[in-house]
Amino acid sequence: QILANYSADGWYPCFGFGAKLQDNKTSHCFNLNGLPNPNCLGINGVLSAYYQAVRAVKLSSPTNFEPVIRETMNIAKACEGSPDNRQYFCLLILTNGLS
């Protein structure tokens, strides 16, 4: 529930990485919920997207974090110049510990 305090509107962009998708190609950055928009509503939405993705993809290696980090940077850059100059972003990367 700690994560819940980091979003004023309750939406979280969530990405998966290091997995073979339905086309059997390894992706290092895909929308975890499988939809065109990566946002998940609330912690329950994040967990639901995660469980759905775990059933739908096959984990693959090697792990490459660069595409997920770059996508996160793009989201932050898109908010530059917003009226709320105190806006900040947190990137949380969860892995299985395997490379």
Secondary structure, 3 states (H helix, E strand, C coil): CHHHHHCCCCEEECEECCEECCCCCEECCEECCCCCCCEEEHHHHHHHHHHHHHHHCEECCCCCCHHHHHHHHHHHHHCCCCCCCCCCCCCCCCCCCCC
